[in-house]
Amino acid sequence: MARLNLILALNRTELQYWQKIVELDGRGIIRIECTAAAGDLVPHGTDNDIQLGLISAAVMQNVPENDTINITAVELIRISGLQPSARAYVQMYESLRRLQRASYEITESWFDRGRVKWRSVTMSIVVRVEVNGVAAATETAGRWQPQTQVAVQLDRTVMQSVRDGYLRAVDPRVLEQLKQPMARNVFVTLSVLRLQSDENLADTYRVPLMRWGIHLGLHWDRPDKVLRALAPVHESLKRAGLLESVEFEGRGAAQVITYRFHPPTADILDVPDSGDDPRAVGGSGDPRSQPETRQFDAHTVTLLTAEGVAPGRAVKLARQFPLAQVEVAMEIMAALRATPYRERVTNPAGLLLDILAHPDRYVLPDAAGRPSTPAVPLGAGTVKQKNKIRNTRQPASPEPPPDVERTASAALTLLSRRLNATTDGRAVRDEAVEAFIAGLVGALDLIKIGKAATVPEARALLERLRTRQEHPP
């Protein structure tokens, strides 16, 4: 969403329609048309903050299956980085209205990892808004109260991207210093565009001035107007600590901007602490009770809540444990579930927390690939067992290791559910299950197959692994 930049950075606009065709990186040309509803304006300015708040709330609520976020008015305002006030309630109402009524036609520019590379989409960012309480009608929009209940259904394409992990967390320490919507828009967009293919952040980002203007929604032919609009934004980003310098090369419309960034900070997302209620992403309406800002990796929260960890607890754990450590814990969980021990795992969340708290009990293979034996936790919720279970993270062998059942249910536990989404994926899934039962692939192999970026890659990996056992060197 940030790469496409569907919302104009301008604080004010009179546009009811815009179109852009621009190329900013090696990922292809961006082609988008936006049409507002009759008598309305296209999304712009603060609408980008509300959109970010809605996506943040979706993460906190574990990306609801019905794509609907249930939230109070004051919670949505706070999670969007705005200060509660009568004006903020009006802005929120107007933003939700524009996000629902504006239509986008995105041509061969929407990226789907693991399914198709690029596709075309026609959509509105918000599908449905339901308000329960004061100010359900347009003429009373200014009377929204802090505890007014709002249900917002986001477009399925947007929510699926969140589920797929397309969530670029941003630094709230920078956001809170940026007072203008345009500065916040440029900050979020730069945070995404500087991301390299290896997931590292580039020290610099170069972009032609006029292309940059078009991408941000500055639909002007005069480079001096674009420069004047960007000048205060650049100063704000320097003061906030994102930019070290901004350099210009060339003259007129041929100018190129080079952004030089300060050393990157950790990936964090600005979401208030929610306690243990997945619907509560903010504090009460009492201004004396401001929520504490939490810094965490949003994808880590998603992994933890998927195993039953309460969202509030997941946020605190995400601040404590890096994503890589949580992913290792998830693999250990999958390995344990492939053994008879799975019948004793009556509290998955408790077991996962014990794995994170006591990593020494769960030793993984060393760099040379030698298998090791993890100790089963003596206390994780209701889990109690003293014997040890062989770690299934080892090269496959024709004979299964002791205590590991080569059954279809064990294989399906280890394979990613993403393979269930398509006919080809299900075919690969079934072949992988058969290979596991026959002893041609091991538990770790199934995890790797499930993590393949695309179904063809998963099939190719499965073929290599089967060939390895059928025709050993």
C-alpha positions as semicolon CSV with decimal commas, in nm:
position;residue;x (nm);y (nm);z (nm)
1;M;0,000;0,000;0,000
2;A;0,280;0,242;0,087
3;R;0,470;0,163;-0,234
4;L;0,162;0,233;-0,448
5;N;0,080;0,541;-0,235
6;L;-0,292;0,544;-0,303
7;I;-0,360;0,858;-0,098
8;L;-0,244;1,203;-0,204
9;A;0,018;1,354;0,024
10;L;-0,138;1,701;-0,013
11;N;-0,302;1,847;0,296
12;R;-0,572;2,002;0,074
13;T;-0,698;1,925;-0,275
14;E;-0,992;1,996;-0,504
15;L;-0,934;1,686;-0,718
16;Q;-1,216;1,443;-0,786
17;Y;-1,001;1,225;-1,015
18;W;-0,632;1,156;-1,068
19;Q;-0,419;0,919;-1,269
20;K;-0,052;0,831;-1,240
21;I;0,183;0,619;-1,447
22;V;0,524;0,628;-1,285
23;E;0,829;0,405;-1,239
24;L;1,026;0,451;-0,918
25;D;1,219;0,125;-0,878
26;G;1,301;-0,204;-1,044
27;R;0,968;-0,360;-0,950
28;G;0,781;-0,225;-1,251
29;I;0,561;0,065;-1,357
30;I;0,287;0,182;-1,120
31;R;-0,044;0,250;-1,299
32;I;-0,333;0,380;-1,089
33;E;-0,656;0,572;-1,144
34;C;-0,857;0,712;-0,853
35;T;-1,214;0,838;-0,889
36;A;-1,404;1,004;-0,606
37;A;-1,779;0,969;-0,558
38;A;-1,999;1,239;-0,709
39;G;-1,960;1,560;-0,512
40;D;-1,671;1,425;-0,306
41;L;-1,291;1,457;-0,315
42;V;-1,024;1,189;-0,359
43;P;-0,853;1,060;-0,040
44;H;-0,574;1,290;0,073
45;G;-0,384;1,425;0,374
46;T;-0,506;1,283;0,706
47;D;-0,680;0,996;0,523
48;N;-0,339;0,828;0,505
49;D;-0,310;0,840;0,885
50;I;-0,655;0,683;0,926
51;Q;-0,561;0,410;0,677
52;L;-0,244;0,332;0,874
53;G;-0,447;0,326;1,196
54;L;-0,696;0,079;1,048
55;I;-0,419;-0,156;0,934
56;S;-0,248;-0,128;1,275
57;A;-0,579;-0,215;1,444
58;A;-0,620;-0,514;1,209
59;V;-0,282;-0,647;1,324
60;M;-0,372;-0,599;1,689
61;Q;-0,698;-0,787;1,635
62;N;-0,517;-1,076;1,464
63;V;-0,641;-0,984;1,113
64;P;-1,009;-1,084;1,157
65;E;-1,139;-1,342;0,909
66;N;-1,434;-1,118;0,819
67;D;-1,192;-0,830;0,746
68;T;-1,383;-0,612;0,995
69;I;-1,220;-0,407;1,270
70;N;-1,432;-0,321;1,574
71;I;-1,300;-0,018;1,754
72;T;-1,410;0,293;1,943
73;A;-1,378;0,635;1,787
74;V;-1,114;0,754;2,032
75;E;-0,910;0,435;1,986
76;L;-0,903;0,481;1,609
77;I;-0,800;0,844;1,645
78;R;-0,515;0,760;1,883
79;I;-0,388;0,461;1,687
80;S;-0,383;0,684;1,377
81;G;-0,143;0,920;1,552
82;L;-0,397;1,202;1,596
83;Q;-0,489;1,391;1,911
84;P;-0,851;1,346;2,026
85;S;-1,056;1,663;1,968
86;A;-1,383;1,769;1,810
87;R;-1,194;1,841;1,487
88;A;-1,029;1,496;1,494
89;Y;-1,370;1,325;1,510
90;V;-1,485;1,521;1,205
91;Q;-1,162;1,435;1,021
92;M;-1,203;1,067;1,103
93;Y;-1,561;1,064;0,976
94;E;-1,466;1,240;0,653
95;S;-1,165;1,011;0,600
96;L;-1,370;0,693;0,642
97;R;-1,627;0,832;0,402
98;R;-1,368;0,910;0,131
99;L;-1,187;0,579;0,178
100;Q;-1,516;0,397;0,126
101;R;-1,654;0,600;-0,164
102;A;-1,337;0,648;-0,372
103;S;-1,268;0,379;-0,633
104;Y;-0,919;0,267;-0,739
105;E;-0,825;0,093;-1,061
106;I;-0,475;-0,054;-1,017
107;T;-0,339;-0,199;-1,340
108;E;-0,073;-0,472;-1,327
109;S;0,076;-0,309;-1,017
110;W;-0,055;-0,509;-0,720
111;F;0,207;-0,760;-0,607
112;D;0,113;-1,100;-0,463
113;R;0,402;-1,308;-0,338
114;G;0,346;-1,682;-0,370
115;R;0,043;-1,665;-0,602
116;V;0,085;-1,440;-0,903
117;K;0,353;-1,179;-0,948
118;W;0,145;-0,882;-1,061
119;R;-0,227;-0,839;-1,109
120;S;-0,490;-0,574;-1,172
121;V;-0,737;-0,474;-0,900
122;T;-1,042;-0,249;-0,885
123;M;-1,137;-0,169;-0,529
124;S;-1,218;0,074;-0,250
125;I;-0,992;0,065;0,055
126;V;-1,290;0,055;0,293
127;V;-1,587;-0,166;0,201
128;R;-1,831;-0,089;0,483
129;V;-1,859;0,141;0,785
130;E;-2,110;0,087;1,064
131;V;-2,144;0,330;1,353
132;N;-2,329;0,244;1,674
133;G;-2,398;0,530;1,910
134;V;-2,410;0,905;1,883
135;A;-2,351;1,065;1,543
136;A;-2,454;0,786;1,311
137;A;-2,595;1,043;1,071
138;T;-2,399;1,284;0,853
139;E;-2,538;1,602;1,007
140;T;-2,419;1,498;1,357
141;A;-2,068;1,393;1,257
142;G;-1,915;1,655;1,484
143;R;-2,084;1,495;1,788
144;W;-1,898;1,164;1,779
145;Q;-1,814;1,057;2,131
146;P;-1,497;0,877;2,252
147;Q;-1,683;0,549;2,309
148;T;-1,883;0,556;1,984
149;Q;-1,843;0,206;1,840
150;V;-1,719;0,185;1,481
151;A;-1,702;-0,130;1,267
152;V;-1,485;-0,088;0,956
153;Q;-1,458;-0,360;0,693
154;L;-1,143;-0,327;0,483
155;D;-1,109;-0,454;0,128
156;R;-1,021;-0,825;0,111
157;T;-0,717;-0,754;-0,110
158;V;-0,575;-0,516;0,150
159;M;-0,635;-0,755;0,437
160;Q;-0,485;-1,049;0,249
161;S;-0,167;-0,846;0,199
162;V;-0,149;-0,797;0,577
163;R;-0,197;-1,172;0,628
164;D;0,079;-1,241;0,375
165;G;0,322;-1,030;0,577
166;Y;0,330;-0,712;0,369
167;L;0,355;-0,489;0,672
168;R;0,638;-0,241;0,680
169;A;0,655;-0,121;1,040
170;V;0,750;0,243;1,095
171;D;0,916;0,428;1,381
172;P;0,663;0,614;1,603
173;R;0,944;0,828;1,742
174;V;0,968;0,988;1,398
175;L;0,594;0,992;1,326
176;E;0,507;1,174;1,647
177;Q;0,740;1,460;1,550
178;L;0,579;1,508;1,207
179;K;0,285;1,744;1,246
180;Q;0,176;1,770;0,880
181;P;0,001;1,484;0,693
182;M;0,224;1,538;0,389
183;A;0,540;1,491;0,595
184;R;0,399;1,171;0,746
185;N;0,304;1,043;0,400
186;V;0,654;1,105;0,261
187;F;0,810;0,942;0,567
188;V;0,607;0,621;0,532
189;T;0,664;0,608;0,155
190;L;1,041;0,655;0,188
191;S;1,052;0,389;0,461
192;V;0,921;0,138;0,207
193;L;1,106;0,251;-0,105
194;R;1,445;0,236;0,067
195;L;1,387;-0,131;0,150
196;Q;1,619;-0,347;-0,059
197;S;1,560;-0,699;-0,193
198;D;1,766;-0,847;0,092
199;E;1,537;-0,672;0,347
200;N;1,813;-0,428;0,448
201;L;1,757;-0,053;0,441
202;A;1,953;0,152;0,189
203;D;2,158;0,448;0,311
204;T;2,039;0,660;0,017
205;Y;1,743;0,681;-0,219
206;R;1,757;0,860;-0,557
207;V;1,448;0,965;-0,749
208;P;1,377;1,210;-1,034
209;L;1,203;1,519;-0,900
210;M;0,903;1,517;-1,132
211;R;0,841;1,143;-1,094
212;W;0,853;1,188;-0,719
213;G;0,603;1,472;-0,740
214;I;0,361;1,261;-0,946
215;H;0,391;0,971;-0,702
216;L;0,307;1,193;-0,405
217;G;0,012;1,347;-0,587
218;L;0,171;1,680;-0,674
219;H;0,021;1,690;-1,023
220;W;0,204;2,001;-1,135
221;D;0,411;2,062;-1,447
222;R;0,633;2,323;-1,282
223;P;0,936;2,186;-1,093
224;D;0,960;2,501;-0,880
225;K;0,611;2,436;-0,736
226;V;0,707;2,077;-0,652
227;L;1,026;2,198;-0,483
228;R;0,836;2,457;-0,278
229;A;0,590;2,193;-0,159
230;L;0,870;1,952;-0,063
231;A;1,096;2,206;0,111
232;P;0,910;2,213;0,449
233;V;0,867;1,834;0,432
234;H;1,243;1,786;0,396
235;E;1,310;2,015;0,691
236;S;1,061;1,824;0,906
237;L;1,221;1,489;0,818
238;K;1,566;1,625;0,903
239;R;1,449;1,755;1,241
240;A;1,277;1,425;1,314
241;G;1,601;1,235;1,255
242;L;1,516;1,041;0,938
243;L;1,718;1,238;0,685
244;E;2,078;1,339;0,713
245;S;2,067;1,549;0,398
246;V;1,875;1,612;0,075
247;E;2,080;1,673;-0,240
248;F;1,973;1,791;-0,587
249;E;2,142;1,727;-0,920
250;G;2,056;1,886;-1,253
251;R;1,825;2,172;-1,335
252;G;1,455;2,225;-1,392
253;A;1,243;1,921;-1,471
254;A;1,560;1,707;-1,508
255;Q;1,653;1,739;-1,140
256;V;1,718;1,426;-0,934
257;I;1,677;1,413;-0,555
258;T;1,914;1,208;-0,338
259;Y;1,791;1,135;0,013
260;R;2,062;1,039;0,263
261;F;1,927;0,866;0,570
262;H;2,053;0,849;0,924
263;P;2,147;0,494;1,037
264;P;1,828;0,284;1,044
265;T;1,648;0,208;1,366
266;A;1,464;-0,112;1,455
267;D;1,141;-0,189;1,271
268;I;0,860;-0,088;1,503
269;L;0,494;-0,009;1,471
270;D;0,308;0,253;1,670
271;V;0,023;0,071;1,842
272;P;-0,085;0,147;2,198
273;D;-0,076;-0,131;2,455
274;S;-0,404;-0,318;2,448
275;G;-0,399;-0,530;2,761
276;D;-0,552;-0,870;2,690
277;D;-0,859;-0,760;2,492
278;P;-0,798;-0,805;2,116
279;R;-1,060;-0,542;2,038
280;A;-0,902;-0,278;2,260
281;V;-0,622;-0,095;2,088
282;G;-0,630;0,221;2,291
283;G;-0,721;0,364;2,628
284;S;-1,045;0,502;2,756
285;G;-1,190;0,832;2,654
286;D;-1,044;0,991;2,965
287;P;-0,762;1,223;2,848
288;R;-0,588;1,163;3,181
289;S;-0,547;0,795;3,087
290;Q;-0,317;0,801;2,787
291;P;-0,212;0,458;2,651
292;E;0,150;0,363;2,668
293;T;0,318;0,348;2,325
294;R;0,458;0,005;2,250
295;Q;0,737;-0,063;2,001
296;F;0,727;-0,404;1,839
297;D;0,755;-0,603;1,519
298;A;0,396;-0,643;1,397
299;H;0,462;-0,976;1,220
300;T;0,590;-1,121;1,548
301;V;0,259;-1,027;1,711
302;T;0,071;-1,204;1,433
303;L;0,270;-1,526;1,485
304;L;0,215;-1,522;1,861
305;T;-0,157;-1,449;1,850
306;A;-0,203;-1,728;1,592
307;E;-0,103;-1,973;1,869
308;G;-0,351;-1,828;2,116
309;V;-0,136;-1,569;2,294
310;A;-0,352;-1,273;2,397
311;P;-0,274;-0,966;2,181
312;G;-0,173;-0,749;2,475
313;R;0,069;-1,017;2,596
314;A;0,190;-1,072;2,238
315;V;0,285;-0,706;2,206
316;K;0,498;-0,723;2,521
317;L;0,665;-1,046;2,404
318;A;0,732;-0,897;2,060
319;R;0,926;-0,620;2,229
320;Q;1,128;-0,877;2,423
321;F;1,200;-1,144;2,159
322;P;1,323;-1,086;1,802
323;L;1,126;-1,224;1,509
324;A;1,394;-1,485;1,430
325;Q;1,367;-1,634;1,780
326;V;0,988;-1,654;1,758
327;E;1,012;-1,828;1,418
328;V;1,251;-2,089;1,565
329;A;1,005;-2,146;1,851
330;M;0,727;-2,197;1,598
331;E;0,935;-2,460;1,415
332;I;0,995;-2,642;1,745
333;M;0,620;-2,637;1,807
334;A;0,560;-2,787;1,463
335;A;0,820;-3,059;1,528
336;L;0,660;-3,151;1,862
337;R;0,319;-3,170;1,700
338;A;0,454;-3,431;1,459
339;T;0,517;-3,670;1,750
340;P;0,286;-3,854;1,993
341;Y;0,361;-3,569;2,235
342;R;0,102;-3,359;2,050
343;E;-0,175;-3,522;2,256
344;R;-0,030;-3,361;2,568
345;V;-0,013;-3,012;2,414
346;T;-0,343;-2,887;2,551
347;N;-0,217;-2,530;2,594
348;P;-0,020;-2,431;2,278
349;A;0,022;-2,071;2,394
350;G;0,171;-2,187;2,725
351;L;0,412;-2,424;2,549
352;L;0,522;-2,151;2,307
353;L;0,589;-1,911;2,595
354;D;0,794;-2,179;2,772
355;I;1,002;-2,237;2,458
356;L;1,073;-1,864;2,439
357;A;1,147;-1,834;2,811
358;H;1,370;-2,144;2,828
359;P;1,546;-2,183;2,491
360;D;1,814;-2,401;2,654
361;R;1,556;-2,677;2,686
362;Y;1,503;-2,684;2,311
363;V;1,841;-2,722;2,140
364;L;1,833;-2,703;1,760
365;P;2,091;-2,855;1,520
366;D;2,424;-2,681;1,496
367;A;2,562;-2,523;1,180
368;A;2,696;-2,859;1,060
369;G;2,343;-2,995;1,056
370;R;2,396;-3,254;1,332
371;P;2,067;-3,340;1,501
372;S;2,015;-3,276;1,867
373;T;1,754;-3,383;2,121
374;P;1,526;-3,122;2,276
375;A;1,398;-3,170;2,628
376;V;1,022;-3,157;2,665
377;P;0,922;-2,877;2,910
378;L;0,821;-2,989;3,256
379;G;0,571;-2,707;3,290
380;A;0,393;-2,510;3,016
381;G;0,030;-2,469;3,105
382;T;-0,094;-2,827;3,150
383;V;0,197;-2,985;2,962
384;K;0,392;-3,228;3,181
385;Q;0,626;-3,497;3,056
386;K;0,975;-3,600;3,161
387;N;1,096;-3,806;2,867
388;K;1,284;-3,653;2,576
389;I;1,167;-3,642;2,217
390;R;1,403;-3,665;1,924
391;N;1,426;-3,341;1,727
392;T;1,283;-3,395;1,381
393;R;1,495;-3,116;1,232
394;Q;1,745;-3,345;1,062
395;P;1,807;-3,483;0,714
396;A;1,538;-3,723;0,600
397;S;1,611;-4,094;0,619
398;P;1,419;-4,397;0,487
399;E;1,352;-4,505;0,846
400;P;1,167;-4,256;1,066
401;P;1,337;-4,163;1,392
402;P;1,191;-4,310;1,714
403;D;0,876;-4,144;1,851
404;V;0,797;-3,974;1,515
405;E;0,492;-4,110;1,336
406;R;0,505;-4,081;0,960
407;T;0,134;-4,013;0,924
408;A;-0,068;-3,783;0,702
409;S;-0,182;-3,577;1,001
410;A;0,179;-3,523;1,115
411;A;0,279;-3,414;0,763
412;L;-0,014;-3,173;0,732
413;T;0,082;-3,017;1,066
414;L;0,428;-2,934;0,931
415;L;0,318;-2,810;0,588
416;S;0,209;-2,449;0,545
417;R;-0,164;-2,389;0,499
418;R;-0,078;-2,164;0,204
419;L;-0,058;-2,475;-0,012
420;N;-0,430;-2,530;0,044
421;A;-0,522;-2,212;-0,145
422;T;-0,491;-2,345;-0,504
423;T;-0,539;-2,669;-0,696
424;D;-0,168;-2,687;-0,781
425;G;-0,078;-2,617;-0,420
426;R;-0,301;-2,896;-0,294
427;A;-0,142;-3,135;-0,544
428;V;0,205;-3,050;-0,410
429;R;0,074;-3,088;-0,056
430;D;-0,060;-3,438;-0,126
431;E;0,263;-3,550;-0,296
432;A;0,467;-3,416;-0,004
433;V;0,249;-3,610;0,243
434;E;0,301;-3,932;0,043
435;A;0,678;-3,871;0,030
436;F;0,688;-3,816;0,407
437;I;0,497;-4,136;0,479
438;A;0,732;-4,325;0,243
439;G;1,038;-4,187;0,424
440;L;1,163;-3,984;0,126
441;V;1,145;-3,648;0,306
442;G;1,175;-3,550;0,670
443;A;0,997;-3,307;0,900
444;L;1,236;-3,020;0,835
445;D;1,199;-3,082;0,461
446;L;0,822;-3,037;0,491
447;I;0,871;-2,708;0,676
448;K;1,100;-2,585;0,398
449;I;0,852;-2,693;0,129
450;G;0,574;-2,507;0,308
451;K;0,785;-2,192;0,328
452;A;0,861;-2,180;-0,046
453;A;0,766;-1,845;-0,195
454;T;0,559;-1,997;-0,478
455;V;0,390;-2,328;-0,556
456;P;0,634;-2,402;-0,845
457;E;0,926;-2,347;-0,606
458;A;0,765;-2,582;-0,354
459;R;0,723;-2,849;-0,624
460;A;1,083;-2,810;-0,743
461;L;1,212;-2,845;-0,386
462;L;1,000;-3,154;-0,329
463;E;1,137;-3,312;-0,649
464;R;1,496;-3,244;-0,543
465;L;1,438;-3,396;-0,200
466;R;1,268;-3,707;-0,340
467;T;1,544;-3,756;-0,596
468;R;1,802;-3,729;-0,317
469;Q;1,656;-4,036;-0,146
470;E;1,560;-4,235;-0,455
471;H;1,897;-4,185;-0,621
472;P;2,156;-4,120;-0,345
473;P;2,507;-4,019;-0,461
